[in-house]
Amino acid sequence: MIHLKNITKFFHRNSVNEVLALNDISLKVEEGEFITVIGSNGAGKSTSLNCIAGSFFPDQGSLEVNGQDITRWPEYKRAKFIARVFQDPLRGTCANASIEQNMSLAKLRGKKRGLGIGVKKRDREFFREELKQLDLGLEKRLLDTAGLLSGGQRQALTMLMATMQRPEVLLLDEHTAALDPKTAAQVLDLTERIVREKKLTTLMVTHQMKDALRLGNRLIMFHRGKIIFDVKGQEKQNLTVKDLLAKFYEIQGEELSSDKMLLA
């Protein structure tokens, strides 16, 4: 499904602030895999998702999706088949548009658009049924603007919108980090259900190692722009947080540079 080949990316190249963000990364993601991605701050986790989404072009290497080279495709073109949910709940919806207007835009993702009524009557019942699965009462608030919703409600709505038209790839960039623990757990449960039911190929960046171990069928660890650990299947299921920390020490021979990696 996804194949990163020898991806290298510098930021602020040839300056005193030069950073090697991705260092000759190669990664194959099979269709339907749910990969959790961990690592310390600046390790390359979000940068790798940005590369897949098309937020920048790599300095070296190539990227294929379904056997097609999309290395130089702009972000808007990739958005037809790559969906993304960010850490900030405000980024996934238009605050001044109603819930139904936001959902209508999501329903049209990747399709040709013309002049006409933004929200069609026949779509409203579909939107209500979709919103019922969130169990947040939003199906009764279709005309409310998204800006009136809480952060957790907006992030749940964003998850629903991102997957309404089934994407080939779903990218989740610490999408529960800005939420309180209870709301984060609800959004993670929703995430797990949607990914399972729609059989989505998913990469989820998280700092919470317990979530990284509990969710998905594969785990990769980044450090200093490289993938230093890649585990899947039963081997992943048998891991504990203590095992992950020990693996980091074993591979790198150093202690963690960020206490965020210790969050569980």
N, C-alpha and C positions, 0 to 999 in steps of 0.2 A: 504493500500500500504506500508506504513512505520510505524513501531511501536517501539519506544524507551521505554524500561521498566526499571525504577529506575536506570538510568545511572549515575554513579559517576566516576569522573576522577580527580586524583591529578597529579601535576607536581612537580618535585624535592622533592618527598616524603621523609619524615624523615630527612629533612635538614632545615637550617634556611631560605631557599628560598621556602619552601613548599607553593604551591598554590592549593586551591580547585577550579578547573576550572568548573566542572559540579557537581552540588549537588543534587543527587537523581532525575534526570530529567526523566519525563515520557511524551511522546507525541505520539499521533496517527495522521497520515497524510492520508487522503482519496485519492483514485486515482483521478487524474485530479485537485487536489487543487493547487493553486498558493499562497504560503505563503510568505509574506514579514516579515523579522526578524530585529528588532531594539534593541538597548540597548547601554549603555555607553561602553567605552573602557574596555576590560577585563571582560565583562559581561558574556561571554560564547557563543556568536553568532557564530563566526568562529570555535570555538572548537566543537560545536555541528555538524557543517557541516563536520569537519575533522573526527569526530566519525562515521558519516554515510558513508563517503568515504573510511574509513579504514586506515587513516593516523596513527592511534594508536588504541589499544584495551582499552576498559574501565576497570577500576579497579573493578567495580561492575556493575551488570545489564546486559541486553541483548538487541539485535537489530534484528528485523525481517523485511524482505522485501517480500511482497507477501506471507506471512505466513511461510517463510523459515528463520531459524535462521542463520544469517551471522555474528554473534558477533565476531568470531575468523577467519573470512575469510580475507586473505591478500588483500591489496589495488588493486593489479593487477587483482585479480579474480573478485572483485566488479566492476572494470572498464568496464566489459562486458555489464553492464546494468545501471551503474551510470556515468553520464557525468558531467563535472565540468568546470567552467570558473572562473579564478582567477582575483584578482585585477590587477596584473601586466600583461599588454598585451604581454610581451615577453615570458610568460610561456606557452602560448597556442599553439605556432607554433614553428617549427624548422627554425631558421633564415637562415641557409645555404641551406635549401631545397627550391625548387620552390613552387609556389602556388599550381600547379597541383600535385606535389609530396606530399605536406602536405595534400591535399584533398584526395589523393589516400590512404594515411595511415588512415585517418579518415573513409573512406569508408570500410576499412577492419577491423574496430574495432569489436572485439568479434568473428572474423572469423579465420579459419585456414589459415595459410600462408605457401607458398612454394617458391621455387626458380622460378623466372620468371621476365618478364618485370614489372617494378614498376608502370608505368602509361600506361594503355592500351588505344589504339586509340578510342575505343567505349566509354570510360569514359570521354573523353575530352569535348564532346558536353554536356554531363550531367553536368560536372563541370561548363561550361559556363552558362548554364541555371540557375544553383544554384546561381552563382555569380551575375547574372543580378538582382536578387531581392534585392541585397545590394545597387544598384544604385551608385556604386563607380567606375565603369569602370574597375573593376578587371577582368572581363571576357575577356578583351583584353590583359591581362598581365599574362597569365598562366605560362609563363616561367621565370618571374621575381622571384627572391628569396624573401622570406617573410621578410628578414632583410631590404629590401628597402622600406617597407611600413611604413606609419605613425602608431602611437600607436592606433588611432581610427580605421584605416583600419585593423590592425592586430586583434584588439578585435572583430570587426565585422566578420572577417574571422573565428576567434576562435568560435564565437557563431554558425556560420554556420556549422563548422566542428563538434562541440560537439553534434549537433542535426541531422546530416546527416543520421546516423543510429539511428532511434528513440530510445532514452534511456527511461528506465522505470522511472528514477529519474534524474532531472536536478538540480545541485547545483550551485548557483551564489554567489560568495563571494566578495561583493563590486566590481563588475566587471566594474563599470563605474567611480570609485573613482579617478583613475589616469588620466582621460580624461578631456579636457576642457568642459565647460558647453554645447556648441553647439553639440560637438561630443558625449558627454554623452547622450544627449537627443535623438540623432539619434540611438545610440546603444540600448537605452531603448525602443524606438519605435520598433526596429527590434526584441528585446526580447519579447515584448508583442505580436507581430504578430506571431512569431514562436511558442510560448507557446500556444496561442489560436488555431492556425491552426493544430498543432500536438497534442493538448490536453495533454500537458506534466504535470506530477506531479513535481512541482517546489518549491524550497526554495531559496529565495533571501535575502541575508544580505545587508543592506544598512544603512548609517548614515543619509540619506536624508528623513526626515519624510514625506514630501509632496509626494515623490515617493512611500514611504511605504503605504500611504493612497490611492494614486491614482491607484496603480497597485495591482493585485491579488484579491482574494476573502476572504483572512484570514490574520490576523496580530498577531504576537506574540512578546512580549517584554521580554528581558532577563535583569536580574540584579543580580550580585554576584553569578553567576552559577545556577540561578533558573529562571524558567518562571514565571513572575509575572503578566502577562496580556495576554489573548488569546481571540480574538474577530473575528467574521466572518460575512458574509452576509450583510444584511441591516444595522445592528448595526455598522459594520466597515465603510460602505459607509457614514454614518451620522457623523462620527468622524472628528474633525479638529485637527490641530497641538496643539492648545490650550487645547483641550480635552485630548490629550495624555500626555501633561505635567502635567495637573491636576490629571490625573489618577496615574501618577508616584508618585506625592506628596502624594496622598491619600493612596496608597498602602504602600509606604516606609516611609512616614513621614519625608522625608529629601529632600534637594535640589539635583539637578543633579551633579554628581561628575565630569562630562566631558562636556565642552562647545560644543563638537562635537554633542551631543544629541540635541542641539539647532539649528543645521543647518537645513535648510529647502529648 
